[in-house]
């Protein structure tokens, strides 16, 4: 299924790129947020996912105690399998 882009897609992309967060190294503040989210929801890990025009980029590091850490970055591009 292919989703249609919302009417404000160009604004959303512009704002996302303005944050200058894509393709950056792991950051403690985001690690803390994902760790907190995984604790609150009682899940092994949590993700912060940023969707650009042609990829979905995950900025994460962390999991709950006892599950270890999910560390690193994952980039998915259209056509990747």
C-alpha positions in Angstrom: 0.0 0.0 0.0 1.3 3.4 -0.9 0.3 6.3 1.4 -0.5 9.6 -0.1 1.5 12.6 1.1 -0.3 15.1 3.3 -1.0 18.6 2.0 1.8 20.1 4.2 4.5 17.5 3.2 6.9 20.1 1.8 6.7 22.1 5.0 7.2 19.0 7.1 10.3 18.0 5.1 11.6 21.6 5.4 11.2 21.6 9.1 12.7 18.1 9.5 15.8 19.1 7.6 16.0 22.4 9.5 16.5 20.4 12.7 19.8 19.1 11.1 19.4 15.8 12.9 19.4 13.3 10.0 22.7 11.4 9.6 24.0 12.5 13.0 25.8 10.4 15.6 23.9 9.0 18.7 23.1 11.6 21.3 22.5 11.1 25.0 19.3 13.1 25.1 17.7 10.8 22.5 19.1 7.7 24.2 17.5 8.9 27.4 14.2 9.4 25.7 14.1 6.0 24.1 15.2 4.4 27.4 12.4 6.2 29.3 9.8 5.3 26.7 10.8 1.6 26.8 10.5 1.7 30.6 7.2 3.4 30.6 5.7 1.1 28.0 7.6 -2.0 29.4 9.1 -2.9 26.1 12.6 -4.2 25.2 13.4 -1.0 23.3 12.0 2.1 21.8 12.7 4.0 18.5 12.8 7.5 17.3 12.0 7.4 13.6 12.4 10.3 11.3 10.8 10.1 7.8 12.5 12.1 5.0 11.4 12.2 1.4 12.9 8.9 0.4 14.0 7.2 3.6 13.0 6.4 7.2 15.9 7.0 9.6 16.1 5.7 13.1 17.9 7.5 15.8 18.2 5.3 18.8 20.2 3.7 21.5 18.8 2.0 24.4 16.6 -0.6 25.9 15.5 -1.7 29.3 17.7 -3.3 31.9 17.9 -7.0 31.3 17.3 -6.7 27.6 20.7 -5.2 26.6 21.1 -2.2 24.4 20.0 -1.6 20.8 22.8 0.5 19.6 23.4 2.1 16.2 21.6 3.7 13.3 19.5 2.1 10.7 18.6 3.7 7.3 15.9 2.3 5.1 15.5 3.7 1.6 12.8 3.0 -0.9 13.6 -0.1 -2.8 15.7 -1.6 0.0 14.7 -5.1 1.0 
